[in-house]
Every structure is written in C-alpha cells, then in structure tokens.
C-alpha cells in the first residue's frame, strides 16, 4: 500500500492541466443549446402543439395522447438533429441521485426493417423496474412495476447522445417513489396559498412561484490519491487521517486565485452546464484547502432542483476527464470546514414582484412584511420538521462544527427588521386602531427599503437567514437532493399562509377593515414566533443554553430527528395539505432510517478492513524495525550506553503496541455491536442501535490510527495523508 501511495503522489506531480475550449467565447451563443426550450419548441413544433405545451407549462396541465404525439414528432426531429440515438425518462429516486434507462429510437417497421420512431406514448409515460429502488415498504421486491410520467414544467435536454425527459416516478398503485412528485405538489400548494394572500394587496396576481438559487460547495482530490484511499472510494469520506500541520488556519485559500488545473476543470464543467441551460454564474475558492464553490442564478424551484442534480452529475463526469474526483460528502475531512448546499429561497408573482423584497410604498411593504412574518412562523411551528429534512448520516458530521450551522433551527433577520416587527407587535392594539396609529405604522414600514439596504452584517452562522430579498437555508447538505428541504419549506409556508388568511378573513367578517385585520393577525403571529428569532452567534454555547430556555429543540440524533416527520404537526403540514398520504410519509421515514443504518454499516466495515488489514500490519512492521534497531544497539554498545540509546525506541514500541491492541479490541467490539444491531427488525430501533452502539467506534478507532500516523515511519505509511490530499493538485 505504501508503494501505491508514493506512486499516486508521483503521478499527481506529473499532471498537466487539460485545456478545453468552449464552443464560443460568448456564453449567450451556446447557452441552452442542448435544451428543448420554448424557443426551440416554437421552431420544431406545429403551432397547435406549441400552444398546447406552452399552456401545459404555464398552467400545470397534462397533455392528451394525441397532443403528446404531436409534440413527440418535433422533439424527435430536434433530438436526431443534435445527434441523439437514445432517449430516457430521467427521475429522482429516493437514493439522492438520479436514475435513467436508455432506449434507442429504433423499432421494426411494417416490412421488417428498422425505423427511427418516437411516439407520444413513450414521451409521456414509461415503465422502469421499481423493485430495487428505496420504497420504505410500499413495494415488495418481487413487485417490479413502477411508472415514470413526463414533468412538462421541466424542459427536455440532451446529455451526450441521450435525450433526457424529466419525469416523476410512482408505484403501480400510485404512491410517489421519488422527490419530484411531492415537490410539485408542495409548489402547487404554496402557489395557491400565496396567491390568496396576494389578493389582499394586488388583484392582478394570479400565480406565485417559489424560486431557488443553490450554492454548491465541493472538494477536489486527484484521482490517483482518491484510488489510494479505499475509505474515499467506498465511504466517500476519510475515516482516518491526522490533521495536517497547516490546513485552513490562515484562510489563505479563501477567495484566492484558482489553481490552473482546477480552473481548467471549472471552465469545462461550466461550459457543459451552460449548454444544458444551467445558469452557473459564480465560482471561487472556499475556506478549506481544495474546497471550492459554484452558484447559479436563481430559477423556479423545480427547475433549480433538476439543474442542481444535473450539475453534480456533470461535475463528476468532467472531473474524470481532468483526473480529479469531486467529493460532495458533507464532511470528507475531519477538522476543517465541511460542505453545504446553501438554498436561497424566495417567492415571486406573475406580476414580477419578489414577495420577500421590500417595495416602494407602505402597501407593498405591508405585503412584504406579511410574507416575511408568515415564513418565520412556519419555521417556528415546523422547526423539528425542517431540521428533519436536512438531517442524515453524512450531514450529521457537518452540522454544528467548522463553519456549519448548528442543529438548532433559528431565523436571522437583522437589527432593523427585528425592530420593525417588534414595533408592530407592541404598537398594534387588540382594539380598533385609531387612524393616527395606522398612519404611524404605515409611515414606519414605508421606510424599510431605504433603511434595509446594508443595514446589518450578514450572519453566516444562522441556519435560516434573511439576506435582503430571500432566505438562505444554510443547513442543507452538499450531497443532498434539495427537494427534501424544499418540500418541507414550501409545505410549511403554504400551511401557515392558509392559517393566516383564515384569521384575517375572520376579523374582516367581524367588522375590521382589511389593513387593520392584517395588522392584528401580524401582531399575534410575530408574538407567537419570537422564540425562533436570533441575531447572534449560533455557534456559541450561550445560544445553545438560551435556545433550550426558549423551548427550541436541539436534536443531534439522526434517527430521532427523522422521526419528527411523523409528529401531529408534521402530518398536518405534509399530509393535511395533500403533499403525501400517510402511507407515503411513513414509507419515506423508513427509507431515511435504512439509508442512515446502511451508511454507518458501510463506514464501520470499511474502517474495520483498513484498520486490521492495512494499519495494524504497518504498525507491526514499524515495531519490528524498531525491535531490530534495539538488537543492533545491544550488540554494538555496552549496557550503559544501550539503555540510554534504546530508550526512545523502547518507548515507541510500547506506544505502538498500545495503539495496535486498542485498534484490535475496538474493531472486535464494533463488529459484535454491528451483529447485535443487524438482527433488529424495526427500522427506527435498528438505526438508533447503529447510532448509539456502532457509530461511536468510528471516532474511537480513528483516534488510535491517527496517533499511529504520527509515530510510524512516513516511508511505510500506506495511505495518502491529509497534507497530500488537501495540498496536492
């Protein structure tokens, strides 16, 4: 193994940047070239077919089979022109990745010869094998049938020679087996609830879309070093490795000049992303060495999620060409920053208004405050559900440490907005407000746009921070499918907006005018959700103590957090609003328990193998060389000198022996605990057993291995070290 390590290092030092060229210097010339967007539809479809698809996209309506046939004709013509040979229904199963099965455009014609064919039937629906995808008990493994159905709202695209059709994925009996189906339902629920509120302020608003911009953090590792680390290959993170003497202490990597070889990779994947209509705009070095970030402009949530999943796939594919491996794991290296996927979320109307951006007058600012306050209330009431949506095995290593928000879900607004809400809560009376009181309040909120601009420093420790015209949900993990977090957030906000409207309408029926009724309900809503607002350092121990006093939960346990999907409040939000059925929700929780258990199981197996078959033999080998050294000293020197000269070797032998014995005992105990956990049938109990009884051994075994790394001769250490993984590029 040591030979593999040094061979890998030699290979890295001989790397040359792989220079590629974009089709044109102007991105606008090739942006979306591989996407069947409205512009291309207008060219390739008949006028009737184009109108049908445009209506379906704008109104969320499905196509008839005859209409789909019309679309398929033009779509096939475009795809073949672009060099496509196959098509696939592209979907998001509950694995956090994407799935596809390719079929050729060929069929046998009437005379037995091959013809290129593509019908509306295969465009709209397909039947992939559903037996091996996670289902949480909805499907038995012997029941294979599942269906994919075209999501018209997300454009069809081409990757390589394959036409990819974004679809939802459901079981034979109709239950959702993916992320997209419930995401679309949550967006529909939010649209309806938000439009109802907008009608108080602007009758022209007939549609509200949720928008999302996803900041994607990631690490890069040379592929030779990657393959020399079995833990990276199999567990996607380093299960051992002593901290490098220098890592991110000086923050000299942050926003520094991007290394040439890395820049070649970035330019290449950005080009591929732009061809697929992904508006990647920002790139920079992150704080940790060999960590980087890219970010697109915001888009409608469903499209943004599709694009983020596609972007991660593009990055992995392009990285291989540049002899890199992309690490999306939330904590691939201990002791330095992990990686997140910051979800910048907002809402926009068909009239062009961002509902989370202050307007130009008191009326539009009252609308802004109404949506702002309701989002805060949704986060307050669905606090544990929102945490559950981002909590998984890999993200649990990140949350709470090294530039990641804690598992306490709180909201940051900034001083001025917090004071504004406080004034509304304290000035509005429960009785009829005088004209003077209403005027004073309206004048106050009318000043928001002038004062809000750069009014307060941005809080990077908050898991859910208001950043001027959107909320930045920073707790989402870098490897996650954003849908889980977005389904929860959309649904919670939709549910809260519906409750708000009922309360306002009730006051209007009792004789209050509209503005006064809104102010009264805003006051109550603000007071009911004040505990979730926090302006300070979310990392501090003082906040943890204060959060506990406020009644905010801090659930560090992954299975315990996931179980909060099944509380009465969570069911009201997710089942009551029609996003899931009870059966679907319970099945997803089962899937999450299983994913957690299997990931810990894999990590423990990989660590045991590396510890016993690589690290322990290396320690014994070095100990043997020290013993040989002692024998030589004993032969060459008199007893008095030998005692003095051999002291350090004897001490090292004792320390190495203790660490080797510690590793062997801990690995044995871990395997025994794993055996006990494996016979537990209940998914929650099994996950808890793995978390409480197996997972702690990962750190305990690592402690001994990392200590050995500091003692054993570098020439025989089998695995690339942190200084090599993080600083060799």
C-alpha positions in Angstrom: 0.0 0.0 0.0 2.9 2.4 0.7 4.1 1.9 -2.8 0.6 2.8 -4.1 0.6 6.0 -2.1 4.0 7.2 -3.4 3.2 6.0 -6.9 0.0 8.1 -6.7 1.9 11.2 -5.5 4.4 10.8 -8.3 1.5 10.6 -10.8 -0.1 13.8 -9.4 3.2 15.8 -9.7 3.4 14.9 -13.4 -0.1 16.0 -14.2 -0.7 18.7 -16.8 -3.8 20.8 -17.0 -6.3 19.6 -19.5 -7.2 22.6 -21.6 -10.6 22.6 -23.3 -12.4 25.3 -25.3 -16.0 26.4 -25.2 -17.9 26.5 -28.5 -17.9 30.3 -28.4 -16.4 32.9 -26.1 -19.8 34.4 -25.6 -21.9 32.1 -23.4 -25.1 33.6 -24.8 -24.2 32.0 -28.2 -24.4 28.4 -26.9 -26.4 28.7 -23.6 -29.2 26.1 -23.6 -28.1 24.6 -26.9 -28.9 21.1 -25.6 -32.3 22.0 -24.1 -35.7 21.8 -25.9 -36.9 25.1 -24.6 -39.8 27.2 -25.7 -37.7 28.9 -28.4 -36.9 25.5 -30.0 -40.4 24.3 -29.5 -41.7 27.2 -31.5 -39.4 26.2 -34.3 -39.8 22.4 -34.3 -43.5 22.1 -33.2 -46.6 22.9 -35.1 -48.4 26.0 -33.9 -51.1 23.9 -32.2 -48.6 21.6 -30.5 -46.6 24.6 -29.3 -49.6 26.3 -27.8 -50.6 23.1 -26.0 -47.2 22.6 -24.4 -46.9 26.3 -23.5 -50.3 26.1 -21.8 -49.3 22.9 -20.0 -46.1 24.5 -18.7 -47.8 27.8 -17.6 -51.0 26.2 -16.1 -49.6 22.9 -14.9 -52.0 20.9 -17.2 -51.2 17.5 -18.7 -51.3 16.6 -22.4 -53.7 14.2 -24.1 -52.1 11.3 -26.0 -52.9 13.0 -29.3 -51.2 16.2 -28.2 -48.2 14.2 -26.9 -47.9 12.6 -30.3 -47.7 16.0 -32.0 -45.0 17.1 -29.5 -43.1 13.9 -30.0 -42.7 14.4 -33.7 -41.0 17.8 -33.3 -39.0 16.6 -30.3 -37.6 13.6 -32.2 -36.6 15.8 -35.1 -34.7 18.1 -32.9 -33.0 15.3 -30.9 -31.9 13.4 -34.0 -30.5 16.7 -35.4 -28.5 17.1 -32.2 -27.1 13.6 -32.6 -29.2 11.8 -30.1 -29.5 8.0 -30.6 -31.4 7.1 -27.4 -34.0 8.5 -25.0 -34.6 8.1 -21.3 -37.0 9.0 -18.6 -34.8 10.9 -16.1 -36.0 10.8 -12.5 -35.0 11.3 -8.9 -35.5 8.2 -6.8 -35.0 8.3 -3.0 -31.3 7.4 -3.4 -30.4 11.2 -3.5 -29.1 10.6 -7.0 -30.8 10.4 -10.4 -31.8 7.4 -12.5 -32.2 6.6 -16.2 -32.8 3.7 -18.5 -31.9 4.3 -22.2 -33.9 3.1 -25.2 -33.0 3.6 -28.8 -35.1 5.5 -31.3 -35.5 2.3 -33.3 -38.4 -0.1 -33.9 -39.2 -2.6 -36.6 -41.4 -1.2 -39.4 -44.2 -3.0 -41.2 -41.8 -4.6 -43.7 -39.4 -5.8 -41.0 -36.8 -3.1 -41.5 -35.6 -0.7 -38.7 -37.1 2.7 -38.5 -36.4 5.6 -36.1 -39.5 6.1 -34.1 -40.6 8.1 -31.0 -44.2 8.4 -30.0 -46.3 10.4 -27.6 -46.9 7.3 -25.6 -43.2 6.8 -24.7 -42.7 10.5 -24.3 -45.5 10.8 -21.7 -45.0 7.5 -19.7 -42.6 4.7 -19.2 -42.4 1.6 -17.1 -39.0 1.1 -15.3 -38.3 -1.7 -12.9 -39.2 -0.3 -9.4 -38.3 -3.3 -7.3 -34.8 -2.2 -6.4 -35.4 1.4 -5.6 -36.0 2.5 -2.0 -39.7 2.4 -1.2 -39.9 2.0 2.6 -42.3 -0.9 2.3 -44.6 0.5 -0.4 -43.3 -2.0 -2.9 -42.2 -5.6 -2.3 -39.0 -6.7 -4.0 -41.0 -9.2 -6.1 -43.3 -6.5 -7.3 -41.4 -4.9 -10.2 -43.8 -2.5 -11.8 -43.4 1.3 -11.5 -44.2 4.2 -13.8 -42.4 7.4 -14.8 -44.6 10.3 -16.2 -43.3 13.4 -18.0 -42.9 16.6 -16.0 -43.8 19.1 -18.7 -42.7 22.0 -16.5 -39.0 21.0 -16.7 -37.5 21.1 -20.2 -36.2 18.1 -22.0 -32.4 18.0 -22.6 -29.7 16.0 -24.2 -26.6 14.6 -22.5 -24.1 13.1 -24.9 -26.3 11.1 -27.3 -29.2 10.6 -25.0 -32.5 12.6 -24.9 -33.4 13.0 -21.2 -37.1 13.5 -20.3 -37.6 14.8 -16.7 -40.3 12.7 -15.0 -42.0 11.8 -11.8 -41.7 8.2 -10.5 -44.7 6.4 -8.9 -45.5 2.9 -7.9 -48.0 0.6 -9.7 -50.6 1.7 -7.0 -49.9 5.4 -7.5 -47.7 6.2 -4.5 -44.8 8.6 -5.1 -41.4 6.8 -5.1 -39.3 9.9 -5.9 -38.6 13.5 -4.8 -40.2 15.3 -7.7 -43.8 14.3 -7.3 -44.2 15.7 -3.8 -42.1 18.7 -4.7 -44.5 19.6 -7.5 -47.4 19.2 -5.0 -45.7 21.4 -2.5 -45.1 24.1 -5.1 -48.8 23.9 -6.1 -49.9 24.2 -2.5 -47.6 27.2 -2.0 -48.8 28.9 -5.2 -52.5 28.6 -4.1 -51.9 29.8 -0.6 -49.6 32.7 -1.6 -52.0 33.9 -4.3 -54.8 34.1 -1.8 -52.7 36.4 0.4 -51.5 38.5 -2.6 -55.2 39.2 -3.4 -55.3 41.4 -0.3 -52.8 43.7 -2.0 -52.9 43.2 -5.8 -55.8 41.6 -7.7 -53.6 41.1 -10.7 -51.6 38.4 -9.0 -52.8 35.0 -10.3 -49.7 32.9 -9.8 -46.8 32.7 -7.3 -43.7 30.6 -8.0 -41.1 29.7 -5.4 -37.6 30.5 -6.6 -34.3 28.9 -5.6 -30.6 29.5 -6.1 -28.3 26.7 -4.9 -24.8 27.5 -3.8 -22.9 24.2 -4.2 -19.7 23.5 -2.2 -17.4 20.6 -3.0 -13.8 19.3 -2.6 -11.5 18.1 -5.4 -9.0 15.3 -5.0 -6.6 13.9 -7.6 -7.9 10.6 -8.9 -4.6 8.8 -8.1 -4.8 9.8 -4.5 -8.5 9.1 -4.4 -8.0 5.5 -5.5 -5.2 5.1 -3.0 -7.8 5.8 -0.2 -10.3 3.0 -0.1 -12.3 4.9 2.5 -12.9 7.8 0.0 -13.9 5.3 -2.7 -16.3 3.3 -0.6 -17.5 5.7 2.2 -17.0 9.0 0.3 -15.1 10.4 3.3 -11.8 9.8 5.1 -12.4 7.5 8.1 -8.9 8.2 9.4 -6.1 10.8 8.9 -4.3 13.1 11.3 -4.9 16.8 10.7 -2.3 18.5 8.5 0.1 20.9 10.3 -1.3 23.6 8.1 -4.9 23.5 6.8 -7.3 26.4 6.9 -5.8 28.4 9.9 -4.6 31.3 7.7 -7.7 31.3 5.5 -5.3 31.9 2.6 -7.1 29.6 0.3 -10.4 31.5 0.7 -11.2 33.6 -2.4 -7.6 33.1 -3.5 -6.6 32.7 -7.2 -7.9 29.4 -8.5 -5.2 26.9 -9.4 -4.7 26.5 -13.1 -5.6 22.8 -13.3 -8.7 23.4 -11.2 -9.6 26.4 -13.3 -9.5 24.2 -16.4 -11.9 21.8 -14.8 -14.2 24.6 -13.7 -14.3 26.2 -17.2 -15.1 22.8 -18.7 -18.0 21.9 -16.4 -19.4 25.4 -16.6 -19.4 25.1 -20.4 -21.3 21.8 -20.2 -23.7 23.3 -17.7 -24.4 26.3 -19.9 -25.1 24.1 -22.8 -27.8 22.5 -20.7 -29.3 25.8 -19.7 -27.9 25.8 -16.1 -27.1 29.4 -15.3 -23.9 28.9 -13.4 -22.6 32.3 -12.6 -20.2 32.3 -9.6 -17.0 30.4 -8.8 -14.5 30.8 -6.0 -12.1 29.0 -3.6 -13.8 28.1 -0.3 -12.1 28.3 3.2 -10.8 24.8 3.4 -7.9 23.8 1.2 -9.0 22.1 -2.1 -12.6 23.2 -1.4 -14.5 25.3 -3.9 -18.0 26.6 -4.6 -20.1 27.3 -7.6 -23.5 29.0 -7.7 -26.2 29.6 -10.4 -28.6 32.5 -10.8 -32.0 31.7 -9.2 -34.7 29.8 -11.0 -38.1 28.3 -10.3 -37.6 25.7 -7.6 -38.5 22.6 -9.6 -36.1 23.6 -12.4 -33.4 24.6 -9.9 -33.6 21.2 -8.2 -33.3 19.4 -11.6 -30.4 21.6 -12.6 -28.6 21.0 -9.3 -28.9 17.3 -9.7 -27.7 17.5 -13.3 -24.9 19.9 -12.3 -23.5 17.4 -9.8 -23.6 14.7 -12.4 -21.8 17.0 -14.9 -19.1 17.9 -12.4 -18.4 14.2 -11.6 -18.2 13.3 -15.3 -16.0 16.3 -16.3 -13.8 15.7 -13.2 -12.8 12.3 -14.5 -11.6 13.9 -17.8 -9.3 16.1 -15.7 -8.1 13.3 -13.5 -10.0 14.7 -10.5 -12.7 13.2 -8.2 -15.4 15.6 -6.8 -16.3 15.0 -3.2 -19.8 16.1 -2.4 -19.8 14.5 1.1 -20.6 17.0 3.8 -17.5 16.2 5.9 -14.9 14.3 3.8 -12.0 15.6 6.0 -12.1 15.9 9.8 -11.0 19.2 11.5 -11.8 21.5 8.6 -14.9 23.0 7.0 -17.5 20.7 5.7 -19.5 21.4 2.5 -23.1 22.7 2.4 -25.6 23.4 -0.3 -27.0 26.9 0.6 -30.6 27.1 -0.6 -31.5 30.7 -1.4 -35.3 30.6 -1.4 -37.9 33.2 -2.2 -41.3 33.7 -3.9 -42.2 35.7 -7.0 -45.5 36.7 -8.6 -46.7 36.7 -12.2 -46.6 40.5 -12.0 -42.8 40.4 -11.4 -42.8 41.1 -7.7 -40.4 39.3 -5.3 -42.6 38.8 -2.2 -39.6 38.8 0.1 -38.2 42.1 -1.2 -39.4 45.4 0.2 -41.4 47.6 -2.1 -41.6 51.3 -2.8 -44.6 52.2 -0.6 -46.4 51.2 2.6 -48.8 49.0 0.8 -46.2 46.8 -0.9 -44.1 46.8 2.3 -47.1 45.5 4.3 -47.3 42.7 1.7 -43.6 42.1 2.2 -43.9 42.0 6.0 -46.9 39.7 5.7 -44.9 37.1 3.8 -41.8 37.6 5.9 -43.7 37.1 9.2 -45.5 34.0 7.8 -42.3 32.4 6.8 -40.9 33.0 10.2 -44.0 31.5 11.8 -43.7 28.5 9.5 -40.1 27.9 10.6 -41.2 28.3 14.2 -44.1 25.9 14.1 -42.4 23.3 11.9 -39.0 23.7 13.5 -38.3 20.0 14.0 -39.7 19.0 10.6 -37.4 21.5 8.9 -34.4 20.0 10.7 -35.5 16.5 9.8 -35.5 17.5 6.1 -31.7 18.2 6.2 -30.6 15.6 8.8 -28.9 12.5 7.5 -25.8 10.4 8.3 -23.4 12.4 6.2 -24.7 15.9 7.2 -24.7 14.9 10.9 -20.8 15.1 10.7 -21.0 18.7 9.5 -23.9 20.3 11.4 -22.6 22.2 14.4 -18.9 22.4 13.5 -16.4 24.3 11.4 -18.5 27.0 9.7 -21.7 24.9 9.6 -24.9 26.0 11.4 -25.9 24.0 14.5 -28.9 21.6 14.6 -30.9 24.3 16.3 -33.1 25.9 13.6 -33.4 29.6 14.2 -34.1 32.7 12.0 -31.8 35.7 11.5 -33.4 38.9 10.3 -31.0 41.7 11.1 -31.5 44.5 13.6 -33.8 46.8 11.6 -36.3 44.2 10.6 -36.3 42.7 14.1 -37.1 46.2 15.5 -39.8 46.7 12.9 -41.5 43.5 13.8 -41.2 44.4 17.5 -42.8 47.7 16.9 -45.8 46.1 15.1 -46.1 43.6 17.9 -46.0 46.2 20.6 -47.9 49.1 19.0 -50.9 47.3 17.5 -53.7 47.1 20.0 -56.3 44.4 20.3 -59.0 47.0 20.0 -59.8 49.1 17.0 -56.8 51.1 15.9 -57.1 54.9 15.5 -56.3 56.5 12.2 -53.2 58.1 13.7 -51.9 54.7 14.9 -52.4 53.1 11.5 -50.7 56.1 9.8 -47.8 55.9 12.1 -47.3 52.2 11.4 -47.6 52.7 7.7 -45.1 55.5 7.7 -42.7 53.3 9.6 -42.9 50.4 7.3 -42.7 52.7 4.3 -39.1 53.4 5.3 -38.0 49.8 5.1 -36.4 49.9 1.6 -34.3 53.0 2.4 -33.0 51.6 5.7 -32.8 47.9 5.0 -30.0 48.2 2.3 -26.8 47.0 4.0 -28.5 47.8 7.3 -26.9 44.8 9.1 -24.0 42.5 8.7 -24.8 39.1 7.1 -25.0 36.3 9.7 -23.2 33.3 8.3 -23.8 31.2 11.5 -27.6 31.2 11.1 -29.2 28.1 9.6 -32.0 30.2 8.1 -31.0 33.8 7.5 -32.8 36.7 5.7 -30.3 38.2 3.2 -32.2 41.2 1.8 -34.7 39.6 -0.7 -34.6 35.9 0.2 -34.0 33.4 2.9 -30.7 31.4 2.8 -31.3 27.9 4.2 -27.7 27.1 5.0 -28.2 23.7 6.8 -28.8 21.7 3.6 -26.0 19.2 3.0 -23.8 19.4 -0.1 -24.7 15.8 -1.3 -28.4 16.1 -0.7 -31.2 16.4 -3.2 -32.6 19.9 -2.4 -36.1 18.6 -2.9 -36.4 17.2 0.7 -35.7 20.6 2.2 -37.8 22.4 -0.4 -40.8 20.1 0.0 -40.8 20.8 3.7 -40.3 24.5 3.5 -42.9 25.1 0.7 -45.4 22.9 2.6 -44.8 24.6 6.0 -45.1 28.1 4.5 -48.2 27.1 2.5 -49.9 25.7 5.6 -49.1 28.8 7.6 -50.3 31.2 4.9 -53.6 29.3 4.8 -54.0 29.7 8.6 -53.1 33.4 8.3 -55.8 34.0 5.7 -58.4 32.3 7.8 -57.6 34.6 10.8 -57.6 37.7 8.7 -60.9 36.8 6.9 -62.4 36.1 10.3 -61.6 39.6 11.6 -62.9 41.2 8.4 -66.2 39.4 8.9 -66.3 40.8 12.4 -66.1 44.4 11.0 -62.3 45.2 10.9 -61.1 46.7 7.7 -58.6 44.7 5.7 -55.4 46.6 6.7 -56.3 46.6 10.4 -57.2 42.9 10.3 -53.8 42.2 8.7 -52.0 44.2 11.3 -53.9 42.4 14.2 -53.0 39.0 12.8 -49.4 40.0 12.1 -49.1 41.1 15.7 -50.3 37.8 17.0 -48.1 35.9 14.5 -45.0 37.8 15.5 -45.5 37.3 19.2 -46.2 33.6 18.6 -42.9 33.1 16.8 -40.5 35.4 18.6 -38.6 32.5 20.2 -37.2 31.4 16.8 -35.6 34.8 16.1 -31.9 35.1 17.0 -29.4 37.7 15.9 -26.2 36.5 17.5 -23.5 33.8 17.1 -25.3 30.5 16.6 -22.0 28.6 17.4 -21.8 29.9 20.9 -22.5 27.7 24.0 -24.6 30.6 25.3 -27.0 30.3 22.4 -27.4 26.6 23.0 -28.4 27.4 26.6 -30.7 30.2 25.5 -32.3 28.1 22.9 -33.1 25.4 25.5 -34.7 28.1 27.7 -36.9 29.2 24.7 -38.0 25.7 24.1 -36.2 25.3 20.8 -35.1 21.7 20.4 -31.5 20.6 19.5 -31.8 17.1 18.3 -28.3 15.8 17.3 -29.5 12.2 16.9 -30.2 11.5 13.2 -32.9 8.8 13.8 -34.6 10.9 16.5 -34.6 13.9 14.2 -36.0 11.9 11.2 -38.8 10.6 13.4 -40.2 14.1 13.7 -41.6 13.7 10.2 -44.3 11.7 12.0 -45.5 14.2 14.6 -49.0 15.6 14.6 -47.8 19.0 13.4 -45.7 17.4 10.6 -48.6 15.2 9.5 -50.9 18.3 9.4 -48.4 20.1 7.2 -47.5 17.3 4.8 -50.5 15.0 4.8 -53.2 17.6 5.6 -52.2 19.7 2.6 -52.1 16.7 0.3 -48.3 16.5 -0.3 -48.2 12.9 1.0 -50.5 10.3 2.1 -49.9 8.8 5.5 -48.5 5.7 3.8 -46.1 7.7 1.6 -44.9 9.7 4.5 -44.3 6.7 6.7 -42.5 4.9 3.9 -40.1 7.9 3.4 -39.2 7.8 7.0 -38.5 4.1 6.8 -36.2 4.9 3.7 -34.3 7.5 5.7 -33.8 5.1 8.7 -32.5 2.5 6.3 -30.2 4.9 4.5 -28.7 6.0 7.8 -28.2 2.5 9.0 -26.6 1.3 5.8 -24.2 4.2 5.6 -22.9 3.7 9.2 -22.7 0.0 8.4 -20.6 0.6 5.3 -18.3 3.0 7.2 -17.8 0.6 10.0 -17.0 -2.3 7.6 -14.5 -0.1 5.6 -12.8 1.1 8.7 -12.5 -2.4 10.2 -11.0 -3.7 6.9 -8.4 -0.8 6.7 -7.6 -1.0 10.4 -6.9 -4.7 10.6 -5.6 -5.3 7.1 -3.5 -2.2 6.5 -2.9 -0.1 9.6 -2.2 -2.8 12.1 0.3 -4.7 9.8 2.0 -1.3 9.1 2.3 -0.6 12.9 3.7 -4.2 13.5 6.1 -3.7 10.6 7.5 -0.5 12.0 7.5 -2.0 15.5 9.6 -4.9 14.1 12.1 -2.5 12.6 12.4 -0.7 16.0 13.0 -4.1 17.7 15.7 -4.9 15.1 17.2 -1.5 15.8 17.3 -2.3 19.5 19.0 -5.6 18.9 21.6 -3.8 16.8 22.2 -1.3 19.6 22.5 -4.0 22.2 25.2 -5.8 20.1 27.1 -2.6 19.3 27.1 -0.7 22.6 27.8 -1.6 26.2 24.8 -2.0 28.5 25.1 1.5 30.0 25.0 3.2 26.5 22.5 0.8 25.2 20.0 1.7 27.9 20.3 5.4 27.0 20.3 5.0 23.2 17.5 2.5 23.1 15.1 4.5 25.4 13.2 6.2 22.6 12.8 3.0 20.6 11.5 1.1 23.6 9.1 3.9 24.4 7.8 4.0 20.7 7.4 0.2 20.7 5.2 0.4 23.9 3.1 3.2 22.5 2.6 1.5 19.1 1.7 -1.7 20.9 -0.9 0.0 23.0 -2.5 1.6 19.9 -2.4 -1.7 18.0 -4.1 -3.5 20.8 -6.6 -0.7 21.2 -7.5 -0.9 17.5 -7.9 -4.7 17.5 -10.1 -4.7 20.6 -12.3 -1.8 19.4 -12.7 -3.3 15.9 -13.8 -6.6 17.6 -16.2 -4.8 19.9 -17.6 -2.8 16.9 -18.2 -5.9 14.9 -20.0 -7.5 17.8 -22.3 -4.5 18.2 -23.0 -4.5 14.5 -24.1 -8.1 14.7 -26.5 -7.3 17.5 -27.9 -4.3 15.6 -28.3 -6.3 12.4 -30.9 -8.7 13.9 -33.2 -5.8 15.0 -36.2 -5.8 12.7 -37.7 -2.4 13.5 -36.1 0.2 11.2 -36.1 3.0 13.8 -34.7 0.8 16.6 -32.0 -0.5 14.2 -31.0 3.0 13.2 -30.8 4.0 16.9 -28.7 0.9 17.7 -26.3 1.8 14.9 -26.1 5.4 16.1 -25.6 4.7 19.8 -23.7 1.4 19.7 -21.8 1.3 16.4 -21.1 4.8 15.2 -19.1 5.9 18.3 -16.4 3.3 17.5 -15.6 5.2 14.3 -14.1 8.0 16.2 -12.6 5.7 18.9 -10.7 3.6 16.3 -9.7 6.6 14.4 -8.1 8.1 17.4 -5.6 5.2 17.7 -4.9 5.2 13.9 -4.3 8.9 13.8 -1.9 8.6 16.7 0.0 5.8 14.9 0.2 8.0 11.8 2.4 10.5 13.8 4.7 7.7 15.0 5.1 5.3 12.1 7.8 6.0 9.5 6.3 8.0 6.7 8.0 5.8 4.2 5.8 2.8 5.0 2.5 4.6 5.9 0.0 3.0 3.5 -2.5 5.8 2.8 -2.1 9.3 1.4 -2.1 11.8 4.3 -4.2 14.9 4.7 -1.3 17.2 3.7 -1.2 15.2 0.4 -4.9 15.0 -0.2 -5.5 18.7 0.6 -2.5 20.4 -0.9 -1.5 18.3 -3.9 -3.3 19.4 -7.0 
